[in-house]
Amino acid sequence: MQFRKREILTAVSILVAALAIIFYVIPNFIDMEEEFELASLSPAFFPNLAAWIIAALAGLLTISALWQPKKTATDNSDETWLSRGEELNAHKAALVIVGYVLAMKYIGFLIATVLVLAVLLVLQDIKKPLHVGLISILVTAGVFLFFYFIIQVHLPKGLIFE
C-alpha cells in the first residue's frame, strides 16, 4: 500500500471518529439537566471543543495527504512504518473503542473503561495480569475522580445498574 493512502485512511478515520463523538457520544452521554447562561459552563463544552479541534486537524491532515505527491516504500527509507501485525493491532484497537462507546451505555463507564483499557494494554504487548489489572483500575479511577469531582460531569452508570 502506498504511504499516501495510509495517511488519507488515517486522517479520514480520525475525522469520522471525531464527528461520531460530536454528533453521537456527546449528545447521548453527557446529561444536560439545565440550560447554562454561558456555553463554557456546560459539561459538554470541553468535550465539544476537543472533538472539534481534532476534527479540524484531521481535515487538515486529509488535505495535506491529498496534496502530497505519491510516495512508495523506497522513497524515504529512514521513515519507519507499521508492520502488518502492528497495523492489525491498530485496527483491533479501533474496533475495541467502537465497542467501548456502545458498551458504556449498557454496562457504564467504570466497567467498560476497565475492560477496554485491559484489552488495549494486551494489544500493546503488556501481558502481565497484575500490570494490566493495576493500570486499568488506577487509570479508570483517576479519570472517574477527575470527571466526577473536578469537572462535575457524571459519567454513565449503565442501563443494567440503574
Secondary structure, 3 states (H helix, E strand, C coil): CCHHHHHHHHHHHHHHHHHHHHHHHHHHHCCCCCCCCCHHHCCCHHHHHHHHHHHHHHHHHHHHHHHCCCCCCCCCCCCCCCCHHHHHHHHHHHHHHHHHHHHHHHHHHHHHHHHHHHHHHHHCCCCCHHHHHHHHHHHHHHHHHHHHHHHCCCCCCCHHHC
